[in-house]
Amino acid sequence: MACMNVLLIDDHEIVWNGTRRLIERVAAEVRPEGLGRFEAVRDIDAAMAFDAGDFDLILLDYHLPGVSGEAALASVRHHYPTTPVCMLSAETTPRKVKDVIEAGAAGFIPKAYGIDEMEAALRVVLRHRVYLPADLVLSEDVARPRDSDEMSPEELARFLGTELSPRQRQVLALAVRGLPGKLIARELNIAEGTVKVHLSMVYKALGARNRTDALYRVFEAQAANVLGD
């Protein structure tokens, strides 16, 4: 397994060294080789100077000079189509979290976290898992309207474990980890179009509208472990 290469996009240079130390410490736990390359830049223009395949993970501050927010996320995802992008923000309203995930972020970490909380969150994202603050996942502002015939959390967990095909389970597991379609296709050695077909079938079976809806249902049911690693 190769070392972890991380790009931080944050205009507050005072946080660069602290973030690097946190990532170095956590990466050493996650991968035997630890952290390899760490780059930090102030804005989107500087982030575009690197090659598309240079990084395993990108940490993106929500508020940046020039292009920021969801527009910045879109630019980064376009330039790095196979790299998970995790958003960092001092604003943690449930609606903002949901909007960021719907825009394609692979996770959301509040910048107000203390060291222990930040390390716990980074352990998740460095393993290419989606990180969402638990209190926001279950917030009333984020909660989905429920249909009368919707599966209960227990029924959903059983459904994921028994009714999906092994390939559907693999594709969904990677999707809820935040991996883009191109990276899912690469991981499983299948066409990107095949990934889209599998996800469409799974979302329909779950009664979910999209990846975000499926992610919230799986997280709310605490059923991610059913999908495997």
C-alpha positions, 0 to 999 in steps of 0.5 A: 500500500502506498503512502497517503498524499494530501492537498489542503486548500485553506487561505488561513496559512496559520492552520497549515502546519497544525493540519499537517501534524494532525494528518501525519499522526493519523496517517501513520495509524491508517497506513504503514507508509504514513503520509507521503506528500502534503501540499497546502495552498490558499485558493482554487487557482493555486490548487489547479497547478497540480496534476489530476492524479497527484493526491489521494485526498483533498481537504477544501475550506468552504470559505476561500478568496475568489471562488469558494463554497460549492463553486470551489467544490465543483472546480476541484472535482472537475480538475481532480475527478477521481480524488475524494474531496472533503469539505472543512467549514466553520459553518455547520448548519444541517442545510449546508452539510446536506447541500455540500454532500449533494454537490459531491463532497466526500464528507464534511468536517466542522473546523470548530472541532477540538483536536480529539474530534478532528483526529477522529474525523480525519481517521475516517476520511483518510480511510476514504470513508464519508465523515458526517457529524452524527448530530447533523445526520440526525438533525430535523433540518436534514431529515428526509420526509418519510413515506408510509411504506419506507423500510425501518432501519432494521429492515434496511440493514437486512435488505442491504445484506441479503437482497443486493447482489455482491456487485451492487453491494460493492458499488454502493459501499464505495459510493457511500464512502464518497468515491466518485463514479470514475474512481469506483469504476477504477476500483472495481475494474468496470466501466463508469456507465456500469457503475451508474446503472448499478447505482440507479438500480440500488437507489430505486430498490432503496427508494432513494432519490440519489447518492445523498439520500442513500447515504443518509439512509444507510448512516441513519440505519447504522448499516454501513458495516453491512456493506463491508470494506 
